[in-house]
Amino acid sequence: MIVYLHGFRSSPQSFKARLLAARLAELGRSAEWLCPVLPVSPAEAIALAEREIAARLRANETGDSDDSGARVTLIGSSLGGYFATYLAQKHGWRAVLLNPAVVPDRDLSKYLGEQPLWHGGGSIVVEPRHLDELRSLAVAQVTQPERYWLIAATGDEVLDYREMLAHYAGVPTRLIEGSDHGISEFADYVDDVIAWCDAP
């Protein structure tokens, strides 16, 4: 199972999520894909992701799903990378981190209040308690760094790639020279990401 966790104000309609979903569909592997719509509350986002993953794993066990593999690999983008790190540490799952947030409670403190969503209209309201929830999910240092793959862009205009490299020291890393926060050339990396998800 490949689980994509989107970033702040994003959705399953993000271009990276759509590229991955389309590529898996081309490979006849759509049943392996899971990309939940995450609520603004980090605690609720984690709980939702865990529920949906658990439900899919149960379906695999009972034969109600076409996805025969029970292994979970997370792909987290930006804030989703922060969530993926927490879940990977908690459950022993593997994770690809795409320009992950490292200290989101600090970075999102300037976004308190109503914020527009990137896709489909609408908005969310960021409350101080959400920053507290983010702090409670912090992973001081990852264990088993081989379970992670960091993809970081030096041209990220939102987050500092040097913080990513420092926080994920020892994690296999692809450092992209230039690019941007969204990794606009992500199509070049889709097959590599899927291959890493499939690796033993």
N, C-alpha and C positions, 0 to 999 in steps of 0.2 A: 504494500500500500504506500502510495506517495501522497503526502499531505502538505498542501501549500497554505501557509499562513501569511496573509497579506499585511500591509503596513497601515500606518495611521491615516485615517480618512480614505483608505483605499477599499478594494472589494475584489471578488472573484473576476471582475471585469478588467482588472489591471492587465496591461499588455504582456507582462511576464507570465502571469497565470494563464492568459489565453493562449500564448505561444506553447507553453508546456502541455496544456490540455489538448490542443490541436495536434501536437506531435505524438502524444500518447494515443490519440484517436487514430492517427495514420498507422501506428504500429499495432492497432487492434487491442489496445490496453486501457481503454477508457474506464473499465471496471476497477482499475487500480487507483484511480484519481479521486481525491477528496479535497475540496476547497471550500470550507465553511465561510459564511458571512460572519465576521467577528464583531461583537458588540463593543461599544466604547469602553465599558468597564473591563480593565485587564483581568480581574478575578473572574468575571463572567465569561470572558473570551477563553481563558484557560479551561474553565469548567465545560464550556460548550465543545471545545476541541476534544477534550478527553471523552465526553459523552459520545460524540459522533465517531471517534476512532474506536471506542469500545463496542459500539453498535455494529460497526463494519466488521470488526474482528469476530464478534459473535455470529454474524451472518456467514462469515467464512467457515466457522467451525460447524455450523449446521447445514452447510451446503446451499445456502440461499443466495450466495454471491458467486459471480464468475471469477472473482479474484482469488486465486488459489494460494497466493503468498500471504502469510500472516505477518511478515516482517513490516515494521513501520519505519519509513524514512520521511523526515520533515524537510521542507524547503521553506525558509523564513526570509522575508524581505523587510528590511528596515525594522520597524517595531515588531513585525512578525519574526524577525531573526532573534530578537530578545525573548519572545515567547517560545520559539523553537529551542533555544538554549536551555530554558527552564524545563521544558517538557523532556528534552533529550537527557538532561541530567537526572530528572526524577524517575524516568521509566527505562533508561538504558537504550533509548532509540538513537538512530543516526540522524545527522542534520547537515544540510547545506545552508549556509548563511550568506545572504546577498546584501552587501552594505548594511550589516546589522546595527541597530541601535545598541549602544553600550550603557549609556546613562540617561534613559528616556525620561525619568522623573525630572531631571534637570532641563532637558531639551524641550519637553512639552509644557513646562511651567509657564511659558509665554503664550500658550494656546488655550488658557482657561477661558471658559465661556463657549458660546455657540460658534461652531466651525463648519464651513460647507464641506460636503463630501465631493470627492473627485469624479465619481461616476453616478449617473442617474438622478442627479438632483438630491435635494434634502440636506440635512445637516445633523450634527451631533452636538452634544453639550459636554464639554470637558470640565469635571468638577475636581476640587482639591483632593477628595478621597481617592480619585483615580491615580493621583501621583503617589499616594500612600500605598495603593495596591501594587503599583509598579515597583516600588522599593522592596516590597515583600517578596517579589519574584526574582530578585537579583541573585546571580550566580557569581560568587567572588572569583572562582577559577574553575574552568572545566576540567573534569577528570577524563581519562582515556581520550586524549586529543585526536587520536586516529579515527574516532567516531564522527568527527566534524570535518567539513570542508568550507573554508572561508573564501568568498569571492569579494574583493574590495577594490574600489576604483579610486585612484588618486585624485580624480576630478570631481568627486562627490561634493556638491555644493551645499548639502544639508548637514551631513555628518562627517567627522574628521576620520579619515582612513587610518591615521596614526593611532588613534584610540582603539580602533578595531584590531590592528596588528599587536598592540601592547596587551590588550585584554585576552586575545586568542593566541598568545605566544605558544608555539609548539604545535599549533593546528596546521595541517596542510593548507596552503594558501595559494590562490591565484591572484596576483596583484595586477590589476588592469591600469596601465598608464593612461591617464586622461579619463575619458568617458564622463559619467555623471551619476547622480544618485539613483536614477531609474535604470541605469545600465542600458542605454538606448540601443546598443548593438547586441542585446541579449540573445537574439536569434542565432548569433555565432556560438553561443555557449549551451544551447538547449540540449543538444545531443550529449555533450560532455556531462551535463548535470544528470541526465537520465542514466548514462552509463555509470556514474558514480553511485547513484541510487541502487543500481543493480549489482554492484560489485560485492563480493563476499566479505 
